Amino acid sequence: MHSIAIIGAGMMGNVHARAYKGMKKPVALWIVEYIEERARIFSERFGATITTLEEALDNRDIDIVDICTPTFTHRDLATKSFEAGKHVFCEKPVALNLADARVMKQTAEKFDKKFMVGHVVRFFHEYRRVKEISDKGDIGKIVMARLFRGGSFPAHGIDNWFSDIERSGGVFVDLSIHDFDFLKTLLGPVEEVEARSIAISADSSRRDFDHGMAILRFKSGAIAHVEGSWAEPPKMPVSFGTAYEFVGTGGMITNSYEREVTLRLQTSSNQGPNYSQENPTFSDPYAEELEAFVRSVDENTDVPVSGEDALDSLRIALAANLSARICRPVKISEVV
């Protein structure tokens, strides 16, 4: 049985705890949270033992640390955990800069510990279907894509840390990185990014407000438009949503949270046009993600999303931030 210390009893800490408690194999949960009331509620809800970071790292029974804290804390927490002999799952984004991400990856390798980063979109059914359809060639070669992800500003962050781009990275690093990560698994390496952001390019006076758009050009020749938003008014009927269109040489796949039918596949061939639609059965992508991580620990296999994968996705997001700041296209090779 695994003993898992979750660091952070906020939104993602609760999501991860529910996923662990739902696993077929029993796990023992521990919670590290400096706000006593949140730690108490978390402990009662999930049967977790309250502990300190120092106690958790010294506890030989705890073999996995799950980091669900603000991005600017990730490097120190991860490196200390590796040094204490723990495997680490870390929420995305891996870090705020490439130097910190490299240190995390190198420390994991030095101590021979598993290190996975939570790019959970790879585990969402509607995105996995795109990968399956693309791999089968049902819509030919994908040459264009358009993705949206967004809603109201994430005001749940302690000390409003999301509003400080030096601590969150802004909408591209914290939010659109989901789509950047998925796109590179589908279309391969990104060559150039051109982006604009209300918070960066327009010098908005509001800290709790951002909307960004980025054009990605891939080495394959494909292009993608990625839009991320923290600009919708709060307390709307729909507070968050995603959508996509993937256009191939033989058809297209579309998906939107605004439709009852979540996925439409339209293709054409010598036999004429073909149309199909799906409403995927519900599965918990966070549970699948964490089960895959635990399985990699049990079987000593590669994790599905490595430190190197996360570093590459972060590089795209940082290129978007740089492009938004200097208002010109940025080559990925410029971000080092």
C-alpha positions as CSV (number, residue, x, y, z in Angstrom):
1,M,0.0,0.0,0.0
2,H,1.3,3.5,-0.9
3,S,1.4,6.3,1.6
4,I,0.9,9.6,-0.2
5,A,1.5,13.0,1.2
6,I,-0.5,15.7,-0.6
7,I,1.0,19.2,-0.2
8,G,-1.8,21.7,-0.4
9,A,-5.4,21.4,0.6
10,G,-6.8,23.7,-2.0
11,M,-8.9,22.9,-5.1
12,M,-6.4,20.5,-6.7
13,G,-5.4,18.9,-3.5
14,N,-9.1,17.9,-3.0
15,V,-9.4,16.7,-6.6
16,H,-6.3,14.5,-6.1
17,A,-7.5,13.1,-2.8
18,R,-10.8,12.1,-4.2
19,A,-9.0,10.3,-7.1
20,Y,-6.7,8.5,-4.7
21,K,-9.6,7.4,-2.5
22,G,-11.4,6.0,-5.5
23,M,-8.6,3.7,-6.6
24,K,-9.0,0.0,-6.4
25,K,-5.8,-0.4,-4.4
26,P,-6.1,1.3,-0.9
27,V,-3.8,4.2,-0.1
28,A,-2.9,6.0,3.1
29,L,-3.2,9.8,2.7
30,W,-1.4,12.5,4.6
31,I,-2.0,16.2,4.2
32,V,0.5,19.1,4.5
33,E,-1.3,22.4,4.8
34,Y,-0.3,25.4,6.8
35,I,-3.8,26.8,7.1
36,E,-5.1,24.8,10.1
37,E,-8.8,25.0,9.2
38,R,-8.2,23.8,5.7
39,A,-6.1,20.9,6.9
40,R,-8.8,19.9,9.4
41,I,-11.6,19.9,6.9
42,F,-9.4,18.0,4.4
43,S,-8.5,15.4,7.0
44,E,-12.1,14.8,8.0
45,R,-13.3,14.6,4.4
46,F,-10.6,12.1,3.2
47,G,-9.4,10.4,6.3
48,A,-6.0,12.0,5.9
49,T,-3.4,12.4,8.6
50,I,-2.3,16.0,9.2
51,T,1.5,16.4,9.2
52,T,4.2,19.0,8.5
53,L,6.4,19.0,5.5
54,E,9.4,18.1,7.6
55,E,7.6,15.2,9.2
56,A,6.4,14.0,5.9
57,L,9.8,14.0,4.3
58,D,11.3,12.2,7.4
59,N,8.5,9.6,7.4
60,R,9.9,6.5,5.7
61,D,6.4,5.1,5.3
62,I,5.5,7.9,2.9
63,D,6.8,7.0,-0.5
64,I,4.9,9.5,-2.8
65,V,4.6,13.3,-2.5
66,D,1.9,15.0,-4.5
67,I,2.5,18.7,-5.0
68,C,-0.7,20.8,-5.3
69,T,0.6,24.2,-4.3
70,P,1.2,27.5,-6.2
71,T,3.6,27.2,-9.1
72,F,6.3,29.4,-7.5
73,T,6.7,26.8,-4.7
74,H,7.2,23.7,-7.0
75,R,10.9,23.7,-7.4
76,D,11.8,23.7,-3.7
77,L,9.1,21.2,-2.7
78,A,10.0,18.8,-5.4
79,T,13.8,18.9,-4.9
80,K,13.4,18.4,-1.1
81,S,11.1,15.5,-1.8
82,F,13.5,13.8,-4.2
83,E,16.3,14.3,-1.8
84,A,14.2,12.6,0.9
85,G,13.7,9.6,-1.3
86,K,10.2,10.3,-2.4
87,H,8.6,9.8,-5.8
88,V,6.9,13.1,-6.9
89,F,3.7,14.0,-8.8
90,C,3.6,17.7,-9.4
91,E,0.7,19.8,-10.7
92,K,1.2,21.7,-13.9
93,P,2.9,24.0,-14.8
94,V,6.1,22.3,-13.7
95,A,7.7,25.7,-12.8
96,L,7.9,29.3,-13.8
97,N,11.1,29.1,-15.7
98,L,13.2,26.6,-17.5
99,A,16.1,26.7,-15.0
100,D,13.8,25.6,-12.2
101,A,12.2,22.9,-14.3
102,R,15.6,21.5,-15.3
103,V,16.7,21.4,-11.6
104,M,13.6,19.4,-10.7
105,K,14.1,17.0,-13.6
106,Q,17.8,16.5,-12.8
107,T,17.2,16.0,-9.1
108,A,14.7,13.3,-9.9
109,E,17.2,11.6,-12.1
110,K,20.0,12.0,-9.5
111,F,18.0,10.2,-6.8
112,D,16.4,7.7,-9.3
113,K,12.8,8.7,-8.4
114,K,9.7,8.9,-10.6
115,F,8.6,12.4,-11.6
116,M,5.4,13.1,-13.3
117,V,3.7,16.5,-14.1
118,G,-0.1,16.9,-14.2
119,H,-0.8,17.7,-17.8
120,V,-4.2,16.1,-17.4
121,V,-5.7,17.1,-20.7
122,R,-3.9,14.1,-22.2
123,F,-6.3,11.9,-20.1
124,F,-9.6,13.6,-21.1
125,H,-11.6,11.3,-23.3
126,E,-12.5,14.0,-25.9
127,Y,-8.8,14.8,-26.4
128,R,-7.7,11.2,-26.4
129,R,-10.2,10.6,-29.2
130,V,-8.6,13.3,-31.3
131,K,-5.3,11.5,-30.9
132,E,-6.8,8.1,-31.8
133,I,-8.6,9.6,-34.8
134,S,-5.5,11.4,-36.0
135,D,-3.3,8.3,-35.5
136,K,-5.7,6.2,-37.6
137,G,-5.7,8.9,-40.3
138,D,-9.4,9.2,-40.4
139,I,-9.3,12.9,-41.2
140,G,-5.9,12.8,-43.1
141,K,-3.0,14.9,-41.9
142,I,-4.0,17.6,-39.4
143,V,-2.8,20.9,-40.7
144,M,-4.8,23.5,-38.7
145,A,-6.3,23.7,-35.3
146,R,-8.2,26.1,-33.1
147,L,-8.5,25.6,-29.3
148,F,-10.2,27.6,-26.5
149,R,-10.0,27.2,-22.8
150,G,-11.2,29.7,-20.2
151,G,-13.7,31.3,-17.9
152,S,-13.6,33.7,-15.0
153,F,-10.5,34.6,-13.1
154,P,-9.4,31.9,-10.6
155,A,-10.0,33.9,-7.5
156,H,-9.6,30.8,-5.2
157,G,-5.8,31.2,-5.1
158,I,-4.3,32.0,-1.7
159,D,-3.2,35.7,-1.4
160,N,-4.6,36.1,-5.0
161,W,-1.4,34.6,-6.4
162,F,-2.8,34.0,-9.9
163,S,-3.0,37.8,-10.4
164,D,0.7,38.2,-10.1
165,I,2.4,37.1,-13.3
166,E,5.7,36.7,-11.5
167,R,4.1,34.0,-9.3
168,S,1.6,32.4,-11.8
169,G,3.1,33.0,-15.2
170,G,-0.2,34.4,-16.4
171,V,-2.9,32.9,-18.6
172,F,-0.5,31.3,-21.1
173,V,1.7,29.6,-18.5
174,D,-1.1,28.5,-16.1
175,L,-4.0,27.8,-18.4
176,S,-3.2,27.6,-22.1
177,I,-0.2,25.4,-21.3
178,H,-2.8,22.5,-21.2
179,D,-3.5,23.1,-24.9
180,F,0.2,23.7,-25.8
181,D,1.1,20.4,-24.2
182,F,-1.7,18.5,-26.0
183,L,-0.9,20.1,-29.4
184,K,2.8,19.1,-29.3
185,T,1.8,15.4,-28.6
186,L,-0.4,15.6,-31.6
187,L,1.4,17.8,-34.1
188,G,5.0,17.5,-33.0
189,P,7.6,20.2,-32.1
190,V,6.6,23.9,-32.2
191,E,8.9,26.2,-34.2
192,E,7.5,29.7,-33.6
193,V,4.9,31.4,-31.5
194,E,3.1,34.8,-31.9
195,A,0.9,35.9,-29.1
196,R,-0.9,38.8,-27.5
197,S,-2.4,39.2,-24.0
198,I,-4.5,41.8,-22.3
199,A,-2.4,41.6,-19.2
200,I,1.0,41.7,-21.0
201,S,0.5,43.4,-24.4
202,A,-2.2,45.9,-23.5
203,D,-0.8,46.7,-20.0
204,S,-4.2,46.2,-18.3
205,S,-4.8,48.1,-15.1
206,R,-6.7,45.1,-13.7
207,R,-4.6,42.3,-12.2
208,D,-7.5,39.8,-12.0
209,F,-8.2,39.9,-15.7
210,D,-6.5,38.4,-18.8
211,H,-7.3,37.1,-22.2
212,G,-4.6,35.7,-24.5
213,M,-4.3,34.5,-28.0
214,A,-1.4,32.6,-29.6
215,I,-0.6,31.3,-33.1
216,L,1.7,28.3,-33.0
217,R,3.6,27.3,-36.1
218,F,4.9,23.7,-36.1
219,K,7.9,22.2,-37.8
220,S,5.5,19.9,-39.7
221,G,3.9,23.0,-41.3
222,A,0.7,22.9,-39.3
223,I,-0.6,26.0,-37.5
224,A,-2.8,26.3,-34.4
225,H,-4.7,29.2,-32.8
226,V,-4.9,28.9,-29.0
227,E,-7.1,31.1,-26.9
228,G,-7.0,31.3,-23.1
229,S,-9.2,33.5,-21.0
230,W,-9.5,34.7,-17.5
231,A,-11.9,37.5,-18.6
232,E,-15.4,36.2,-18.3
233,P,-17.4,37.8,-15.5
234,P,-17.6,35.8,-12.3
235,K,-20.8,33.9,-11.2
236,M,-21.9,33.3,-14.8
237,P,-24.1,30.2,-15.5
238,V,-21.1,28.6,-17.2
239,S,-17.9,29.5,-15.4
240,F,-15.5,27.5,-17.4
241,G,-15.4,25.8,-20.8
242,T,-13.2,24.3,-23.6
243,A,-13.6,23.9,-27.3
244,Y,-11.6,22.8,-30.3
245,E,-11.5,22.3,-34.0
246,F,-9.0,20.1,-35.8
247,V,-8.9,20.3,-39.6
248,G,-7.1,17.6,-41.6
249,T,-6.6,17.0,-45.3
250,G,-9.6,14.7,-45.2
251,G,-12.0,16.1,-42.7
252,M,-12.4,17.8,-39.3
253,I,-13.1,17.1,-35.6
254,T,-15.0,19.6,-33.5
255,N,-15.9,19.7,-29.8
256,S,-17.6,22.4,-27.6
257,Y,-18.9,22.5,-24.1
258,E,-21.8,24.6,-25.4
259,R,-23.3,21.6,-27.4
260,E,-25.1,18.6,-26.0
261,V,-23.2,16.4,-28.5
262,T,-19.6,16.9,-27.4
263,L,-17.7,15.6,-30.4
264,R,-18.4,15.7,-34.1
265,L,-16.3,13.9,-36.7
266,Q,-16.8,15.0,-40.3
267,T,-14.7,13.3,-43.0
268,S,-14.8,12.9,-46.8
269,S,-13.5,10.2,-49.1
270,N,-14.1,8.7,-52.6
271,Q,-17.3,7.2,-51.2
272,G,-18.6,10.7,-50.2
273,P,-19.0,12.6,-47.0
274,N,-19.3,10.9,-43.6
275,Y,-20.7,12.4,-40.4
276,S,-20.7,11.0,-36.9
277,Q,-21.2,12.3,-33.4
278,E,-20.3,11.1,-29.9
279,N,-21.2,11.8,-26.3
280,P,-18.3,10.1,-24.5
281,T,-19.1,8.2,-21.3
282,F,-17.8,9.9,-18.2
283,S,-14.5,9.0,-16.8
284,D,-12.4,10.9,-14.3
285,P,-9.2,12.0,-16.1
286,Y,-7.6,13.0,-12.8
287,A,-8.1,9.4,-11.5
288,E,-6.7,8.0,-14.7
289,E,-3.7,10.3,-14.5
290,L,-2.8,9.5,-10.9
291,E,-3.5,5.7,-11.5
292,A,-1.0,5.9,-14.3
293,F,1.6,7.5,-12.1
294,V,1.1,5.0,-9.3
295,R,1.4,2.2,-11.8
296,S,4.7,3.6,-13.1
297,V,6.0,3.5,-9.5
298,D,4.7,-0.1,-8.9
299,E,6.0,-1.4,-12.2
300,N,9.1,0.8,-12.5
301,T,8.1,2.0,-15.9
302,D,8.3,5.4,-17.6
303,V,5.7,8.0,-16.4
304,P,3.2,9.2,-19.1
305,V,4.2,12.8,-18.7
306,S,7.9,13.3,-17.9
307,G,9.8,16.2,-16.6
308,E,11.2,16.7,-20.1
309,D,7.7,16.7,-21.5
310,A,6.7,19.4,-19.0
311,L,9.8,21.4,-19.7
312,D,9.0,21.4,-23.5
313,S,5.4,22.6,-22.8
314,L,6.6,25.3,-20.5
315,R,9.0,26.6,-23.2
316,I,6.0,27.1,-25.5
317,A,4.1,29.0,-22.9
318,L,7.2,31.2,-22.1
319,A,7.6,31.9,-25.8
320,A,4.0,33.1,-25.8
321,N,4.6,35.4,-22.9
322,L,7.8,36.8,-24.5
323,S,5.9,37.3,-27.8
324,A,3.1,39.1,-26.0
325,R,5.6,41.3,-24.3
326,I,7.7,42.3,-27.3
327,C,4.9,42.1,-29.8
328,R,6.6,40.0,-32.5
329,P,6.9,36.3,-33.4
330,V,9.3,34.3,-31.2
331,K,11.2,31.3,-32.2
332,I,11.2,28.5,-29.7
333,S,15.0,28.4,-29.9
334,E,15.0,31.9,-28.4
335,V,13.6,30.6,-25.0
336,V,16.5,28.9,-23.2
